[in-house]
Every structure is written in structure tokens, then in C-alpha cells.
Amino acid sequence: MADAVRKRILIVDDASLVRLYYRSALEGAGFAIDEALNGLEALEKLLVASPDLLLVDVNMPKMDGFSFLKALRRQEGRASSTPALVMSTEAAPQDREAARAAGANFYLVKPVPQDILVDCAAMLCGLPR
């Protein structure tokens, strides 16, 4: 991916190994990555810069993924409409519905293979695959 069109992704997940896995796959595909440990930290980071995509875990301390998305979608500005890919170990239909209701654009069940992660990120960023 050329630097001029390099898309930025904010990974919001409290698990360091999960963030490392996502970072490795996405940087390898040419994305620029930033990280937040929970929804509260992500909201703070969004005050400074708006990424092209949010990768959001559901279960996190301080502010979970659904609370983060609901708070973000209530705000005004570019960041409030940033596409969000929610990834969780929760696989029930009501979990997917809760993610959609919170403002997610797409939902994947962990573990997510790297090629699927990269393809979904590219799709949500409007990039060809």
C-alpha cells in the first residue's frame, strides 16, 4: 500500500497478544496502526486524530467496546462516523445484534485468521483486495 493512501487503524483491545497479532497482520498489509487498551483511552486518542477504521474488542476494563461505540456515535465530527469492526469471542446472534445496535459496521468472532482480518479491514477502508 503506498504511503500516500496508507489507511490508519485504531486497535481497541486490552489483550497485548491480541493487539500484537492484529498489528502484525495489518502492518504487513500496509496499514498504519495505533492502539488503545480500552474504550476510554480510545475516546481520548480520537480527540487528537481520526483513524480510517476502528478494530474494537467487546470485553475490556474501564469502558467496554459497546459503551465506547455508543459514546462515539453520539458525538459530532469525523470520528463519530469512522467504520468499526467489532471482534469478540461471543458468537450468539444477540451479540451480533448488540454490536450493530452499538454502532458496529461489521462483526467477527475470534479467533480471526489474518487473511480475513486484512480483507475486512481493506473492505471497510474502501480499498481493493
Secondary structure, DSSP 8 states (H G I E B T S, - for coil): --GGG--EEEEE-S-HHHHHHHHHHHHHTT-EEEEESSHHHHHHHHTT---SEEEEESS-SSS-HHHHHHHHHHS-SGGGG--EEEEES--SHHHHHHHHHHT-SEEEESS--HHHHHHHHHHHTT---
